[in-house]
Amino acid sequence: MKRKTMTRKTRRLVLIGSALAVIFLAVGLVSFALRDNLVFFYGPTELAQKIQKPGARLRVGGLVKEGSVIKDNGRQMTFIVTDMKTDVKVQYTGQVPDLFREGQGVIAEGVMDAAGNIQADTVLAKHDEKYMPRDVADSLKKQGLWKEGTEAAPAPLRKQ
Amino acid sequence: MIVEIGHYALVLALALAVFQCLVPLWGALKHDSALMSIAPSVALVQFAMVALAFGSLTIAHVTSDFSVINVIQNSHSAKPLIYKISGVWGSHEGSMLLWVLILEIFGALLALFGSSMPLLLRSTTLSVQSWISAAFLLFILLTSNPFARAVAPPIEGQDLNPILQDPGLAIHPPLLYLGYVGFSITFSFAAAALINGHINAAWARYVRPWALVAWIFLTLGIAMGSYWAYYTLGWGGFWFWDPVENASLMPWLAGTALLHSVAVMEKREALKVWTIFLAILAFSLSLLGTFLVRSGVLTSVHAFANDPSRGVFILAILVSFIGGSLALFAWRAPLLKVGGIFAPVSREGALVLNNLLLTTSCATVFVGTLYPLALEALTGEKISVGAPFFNLTFGPLFVPIFLAMPIGQMLAWKRGDLLGSAQRLTFAAAVGFAAMLGFAVIQGMPIVAPIAAGVAIYLIIGSFVEVAGRIGRVASLGMMLSRAFGLPRSAYGTAFAHAGLGLTLLGLAATGWGIEKNITLHRGDNLTLGPYEISVGTIKEQPGPNFKETVLPLTIREGGRVIANMEPSRRYFSTRQMQTTEAGITTLGFGQVYVNLAEANADGGYDARMYWKPLVTFIWLGALLMAYGGAISLSDRRLRMGLAVKSKRRSEAAVAAE
């Protein structure tokens, strides 16, 4: 039998060899996936400065500009994401999250078209009225528009 | 008063924890059995103190004591009782208290049920466990005191975040914490083995039930969290590769690897050092998860409040425990003797492969979760790593796991017969392949779906081939039954748990055949969704305890016959001025119809997302089956450890199995 000739050393080699094979596979997959599947985040100003090529997938975050939300018939909508300095127009088809509101923080993920608008397929505005997507908060802090402690004040008491 | 008692009990618990950190450990080093044997009773009193603290916070919440800041911020007198109770851990402070309570529960259980263990191991383990308790008790008392009083108590509270006002909150965090924190015990065992400098198969036998318990709860906790996100968030998704989810997946992967390597160690005394390493890794990843979720590094619904001092404190705990245990590992592990040897093709070899693939896939999740954080810290660039990354890395690594699982079950210990094992799986493979073709013809694209479904069928059948083979084809049914009863429960446990993973895979595969519609609904509309017709009723308003609700009744018909009604709704919580949607979900067979309402349009219509999701419940039923398999395995261990009365049947079975 061939198996009987397998020494302790060969056994160890098999073990180390298969371990290396799996690790190489994983490293290969990770580096391949990291190359193509990263989505960068920009504020509107950053986006304008860095002039993205149309077609690049990206996230843009800021506040939904007051009065900018236009719902077309059907489910199409456009709105403007602003950091109070630069505006960027977002076109989106679909249902927006519960907390999507004018004046609130939002992140849109999608592709920039030739006109410099974002064709979004995902709009995030999550969870809580106190919640500001961290990227948006940072971006606003950079602009000096962030007021520390602007958490929603306790709502007025109400008898149920 | 009760609140002050709770606070004081927590301080006492800290004092006891510090005492237990030092005295039994000192006893262990000096081989003083009097000092060592203090550990169990101290652990029990410590548990009682934390339970008292937790109880008093619960009372404060239930009685709506608005002089306590934690109650003000997270409760409301009109909130239903179940959310008053579950709201105790619906805040940062309360959830950390729950964390510590569970830590103490595990310590107390070890103190109660560990009497068959050697005194040295038991007391050292309890002492290490106490180090963890002391660190987290200190954390709570210094940075996150749930018992702080308000200077001017308001009349009414600010209510709990409406998203958390859900039965999910009553179930998901306790289950998940039982899993996360359960790995603290295996960690303590590992550290104790390193401190004492010796380890053997008996150690593995003591550790295995604890690893199983933690794994079962973590499995259930993750599944529950996934289902909660599915029905609450209204996107119809069940897994988002969100860092917070990954934080729970990583310990699960490491814990699953641990479970398998402990089995090798128990049976064959091999892989000792590796098992110790995995025990450390599993809990380190749990700590990492706690850090990611609790520190505010990530903002999500799980991060209740951001406070930098907390983040730094948890980071310090994280660094000292992981760094300390790894240093201990590097220093002491070489002392442990290498155990049994085995051929690459053997049960041990298969379990090593399992460990290799699980830890590697865990590493890819780790990279995907922490890379954005690291990149931002180093370069300031912000990126997000989303589902495509994980699908590309995690997916391919799990394919060999799925294929190899039934084969591994079949291999003999020490040296196995790969060809023979594969041959015994011909039936499973053939059915899987036929299913693949069948699904491809009937359901069609995308191509991944039928392939994954076929693999899932192979896995489910293949999981039971080993058990079926051991029962064998003997003449009489009675003989087969007695053999079936005679098999160790762990064999069934393995089969069920593996089949559970197959079932989950089947559910995942079937998502490829789902139907999604984004549509505006008007009264009287009729539309089709997959195999069903849906008609829209009249919108109605109704009050809830602390919200107002707008409900849109829908009727589901199949071939003209009414089979179900559903009521997706939108709720408005006035205290927090927050809107939530309650998706309407109806389970038909193993699939679900899922409808989520958006805001009303100007013309009175409602935009809605509608889904038909065939076999979607298998995703979570599979997890339940995995946990069930774990539980069966656990009941086997109890017999072995001699904790329960030895059953007569088992001795008979042992004869029958000869």
Interface residues (C-beta under 8 A of the other chain):
Chain A: R3 M6 R8 R11 V14 L15 S18 A19 V22 I23 L25 A26 L29 V30 F32 A33 L34 D36 N37 L38 V39 F40 F41 Y42 R59 K71 G74 R75 T93 G94 Q95 V96 P97 D98 L99 E109 K126 H127 D128 E129 Y131 M132 P133 R134 D135 D138 P154 A155 L157 R158 Q160
Chain B: A78 P154 I155 E156 Q158 N161 I163 G234 L298 T299 S300 V301 I341 F342 A343 P344 V345 V352 L353 L356 L357 T360 S361 A363 T364 V367 G368 Y371 E381 K382 I383 S384 V385 G386 P388 F389 L392 T393 P396 L397 R415 N518 T520 P545 N546 S574 T575 R576 Q577 M578 Q579 T580 T581 N596 A598 N601 D607 A608 R609
